[in-house]
Structure formats: C-alpha cells, structure tokens
Amino acid sequence: MSPVHLARLESAMRVVTEFFTAAKIGDATRMARLMGDDCVVETGGPAPGGARLTGPEAAADYLEALTAGSDPGCIELEEAFGFSNRCVVRWRRGGADPTRGVDLFTVRDGSIREILSYVKA
C-alpha cells in the first residue's frame, strides 16, 4: 500500500471511529459534525430499500432520530477495515430491538461524505 493510501486510510478510520464513539454515547450533534457538506446517507430502513438522505441537515435530523431514546452503550463496533478513503464497519445494536448491520463509509478531507447502511434485523 502506498504511503498516500495508508495516510488516507488512517484519516478515514479516525473519522469513522470517532463517529461510532459518538454513536455509542448517543451524541447525534457530534456525529453530525463529522458529516461533509455534500454528504449522502442511505439508511438501512424502512424495509426493503431504506431511504436516501442528502445534505448535512437531513443527516443531522436522521442521526438525532436514530439516537433518541437509545441506551448509552447499546451500539458496538464489531469490526472495521478499509482501503484508502473507504471503510467498512460491522456493528451490533442491543437493547429492546437487537440489530446487526454493515455500514460502508466514504471519507474525504476529514469528513464523512457517504454512508451506505445495510441492516439485518
């Protein structure tokens, strides 16, 4: 792996790890600050295809709704890997409605530009 790809990967993994750290404590504001101005979020629900949200305001509203009423610590990052500015995260959410999922992230210039979520209920 070239030094440029390695630096991009390290930067992307830092951003994604910070995103999940904020998710674990239910801090939607902190999560939203990591989103880029041109971000796209494809949610894992409602079934079958989820929803496509564009822009930081739509992402912030979604993240606020997602974390509202969540038990702190109910989401666990199980595995993360990536290449260059792309990261794949496998996660598990406990609580009253246990869920597993995978999110595909694109990170550029220190902010999340895309999250594609896939959920297994």
GUBA-58534 format. One line per field, with one value per residue (C-alpha): residue number from 1; residue in three letters; x, y, z. Coordinates in steps of 0.1 Angstrom, whole numbers, plus 5000, padded with zeros to 4 digits. Layout:
i: NUM,... .
aa: ala,... .
u: X,... .
v: Y,... .
w: Z,... .
END
This chain:
i: 1,2,3,4,5,6,7,8,9,10,11,12,13,14,15,16,17,18,19,20,21,22,23,24,25,26,27,28,29,30,31,32,33,34,35,36,37,38,39,40,41,42,43,44,45,46,47,48,49,50,51,52,53,54,55,56,57,58,59,60,61,62,63,64,65,66,67,68,69,70,71,72,73,74,75,76,77,78,79,80,81,82,83,84,85,86,87,88,89,90,91,92,93,94,95,96,97,98,99,100,101,102,103,104,105,106,107,108,109,110,111,112,113,114,115,116,117,118,119,120,121 .
aa: met,ser,pro,val,his,leu,ala,arg,leu,glu,ser,ala,met,arg,val,val,thr,glu,phe,phe,thr,ala,ala,lys,ile,gly,asp,ala,thr,arg,met,ala,arg,leu,met,gly,asp,asp,cys,val,val,glu,thr,gly,gly,pro,ala,pro,gly,gly,ala,arg,leu,thr,gly,pro,glu,ala,ala,ala,asp,tyr,leu,glu,ala,leu,thr,ala,gly,ser,asp,pro,gly,cys,ile,glu,leu,glu,glu,ala,phe,gly,phe,ser,asn,arg,cys,val,val,arg,trp,arg,arg,gly,gly,ala,asp,pro,thr,arg,gly,val,asp,leu,phe,thr,val,arg,asp,gly,ser,ile,arg,glu,ile,leu,ser,tyr,val,lys,ala .
u: 5000,5014,5021,4993,4967,4979,4975,4940,4930,4944,4925,4893,4895,4900,4868,4847,4859,4850,4816,4810,4823,4797,4770,4778,4771,4741,4758,4740,4754,4790,4781,4766,4797,4816,4794,4805,4785,4778,4770,4747,4732,4714,4696,4691,4653,4625,4625,4630,4653,4658,4658,4683,4691,4713,4730,4741,4707,4689,4718,4716,4678,4683,4711,4691,4661,4684,4700,4668,4659,4689,4705,4741,4765,4739,4759,4791,4816,4825,4849,4863,4886,4891,4913,4922,4892,4867,4858,4835,4821,4802,4782,4757,4730,4715,4686,4649,4654,4687,4701,4732,4744,4772,4779,4801,4817,4835,4856,4873,4891,4884,4846,4821,4808,4787,4772,4755,4738,4727,4708,4699,4671 .
v: 5000,5034,5060,5082,5053,5045,5081,5083,5051,5062,5095,5078,5052,5080,5098,5066,5056,5090,5087,5053,5066,5094,5069,5048,5077,5089,5122,5130,5165,5152,5126,5153,5175,5147,5148,5167,5195,5172,5140,5113,5088,5057,5043,5006,5011,5012,4979,4970,4997,5023,5060,5083,5115,5143,5172,5178,5189,5158,5137,5155,5150,5113,5109,5127,5104,5074,5082,5095,5072,5049,5033,5046,5019,4999,5000,4980,4983,4947,4951,4978,4977,4997,5009,5045,5067,5038,5020,4990,4987,4957,4967,4953,4973,4957,4968,4962,4958,4940,4946,4938,4958,4969,5005,5015,5049,5072,5099,5128,5158,5147,5144,5116,5121,5089,5062,5032,5011,4975,4960,4925,4926 .
w: 5000,4991,5018,5003,5005,5040,5052,5037,5054,5088,5085,5074,5102,5127,5115,5114,5149,5162,5146,5164,5197,5195,5184,5215,5238,5218,5208,5175,5174,5174,5148,5125,5128,5111,5080,5049,5033,5003,5024,5014,5038,5026,5057,5064,5070,5064,5046,5019,5005,5032,5025,5007,5026,5011,5029,5064,5077,5066,5080,5113,5116,5109,5134,5161,5155,5154,5188,5205,5233,5227,5257,5261,5250,5231,5198,5195,5166,5159,5131,5108,5078,5047,5018,5011,5019,5022,5054,5062,5096,5111,5141,5166,5185,5216,5237,5231,5193,5187,5152,5133,5103,5080,5070,5041,5046,5022,5040,5022,5037,5072,5069,5060,5025,5022,5045,5029,5056,5054,5083,5094,5119 .
END
